[in-house]
Amino acid sequence: DIQMTQSPSSLSASVGDRVTITCRASQSISSYLNWYQQKPGKAPKLLIYAASSLQSGVPSRFSGSGSGTDFTLTISSLQPEDFATYYCQQSYSTPRVTFGPGTKVDIK
Amino acid sequence: QVQLVESGGGLVKPGGSLRLSCAASGFTFSDYYMSWIRQAPGKGLEWVSYISSSGSTIYYADSVKGRFTISRDNAKNSLYLQMNSLRAEDTAVYYCARGVTIFGVVTSDWFDPWGQGTLVTVSS
């Protein structure tokens, strides 16, 4: 199985901050990497697919980059509604996909 | 709008069975593969099972193989997960999710949307 790691596991930030979350795969996955946002008690929501493509309706302050084994999710200016947990997911081995352990973003 | 609604969760004793359902609406259900994904309390996301658009191809995570059965009824726009021999470690919120594939220079897959989830608790 392809293992996914994320760093940091949690972070505290203020509204307006630039936030960067890193995801690493245990082997090269090309650009088969998706990012999801999950708020407490809610289902995950797709933010970024194919490493850098913004899902329709998602604010442009979210961006993704990377290929191979190292990927980044960036929030350019953190908004109050962005406090949530973020998960990366590899789709290289679809249907046996795997998720990262998550990064919780909370208020400083 | 595109929507998935799960049902069927609840409290069950170890060794018991439960059948989850996922009702799809707002899209042509038979055009998409579907998956079940679970999340144990306070934990991350774990893929559980996959079924192709026609239902002819099925995969399971090793943790549930031989105990869980995925199926779908395209005429009823519904996805199912039959869970037998349940264990405490199966306790989780179970989500159904639509698999989306784009074919191009690079073929990519992702899950969108997800249902709201249904809680399965395995406890004596």
HADDOCK unambig.tbl for C-alpha pairs under 7 A between the chains (distance, minus, plus):
assign (segid A and resid 32 and name CA) (segid B and resid 108 and name CA) 6.14 0.50 0.50
assign (segid A and resid 34 and name CA) (segid B and resid 110 and name CA) 6.66 0.50 0.50
assign (segid A and resid 42 and name CA) (segid B and resid 116 and name CA) 6.44 0.50 0.50
assign (segid A and resid 43 and name CA) (segid B and resid 114 and name CA) 6.23 0.50 0.50
assign (segid A and resid 43 and name CA) (segid B and resid 115 and name CA) 6.63 0.50 0.50
assign (segid A and resid 43 and name CA) (segid B and resid 116 and name CA) 5.37 0.50 0.50
assign (segid A and resid 43 and name CA) (segid B and resid 117 and name CA) 6.76 0.50 0.50
assign (segid A and resid 44 and name CA) (segid B and resid 114 and name CA) 6.75 0.50 0.50
assign (segid A and resid 46 and name CA) (segid B and resid 112 and name CA) 6.30 0.50 0.50
assign (segid A and resid 49 and name CA) (segid B and resid 110 and name CA) 6.63 0.50 0.50
assign (segid A and resid 50 and name CA) (segid B and resid 108 and name CA) 5.99 0.50 0.50
assign (segid A and resid 91 and name CA) (segid B and resid 109 and name CA) 5.89 0.50 0.50
assign (segid A and resid 91 and name CA) (segid B and resid 110 and name CA) 6.84 0.50 0.50
assign (segid A and resid 95 and name CA) (segid B and resid 50 and name CA) 6.34 0.50 0.50
assign (segid A and resid 97 and name CA) (segid B and resid 47 and name CA) 6.52 0.50 0.50
assign (segid A and resid 98 and name CA) (segid B and resid 46 and name CA) 6.91 0.50 0.50
assign (segid A and resid 98 and name CA) (segid B and resid 47 and name CA) 6.65 0.50 0.50
assign (segid A and resid 99 and name CA) (segid B and resid 45 and name CA) 6.20 0.50 0.50
assign (segid A and resid 99 and name CA) (segid B and resid 46 and name CA) 6.90 0.50 0.50
assign (segid A and resid 101 and name CA) (segid B and resid 44 and name CA) 5.43 0.50 0.50
assign (segid A and resid 102 and name CA) (segid B and resid 44 and name CA) 6.56 0.50 0.50
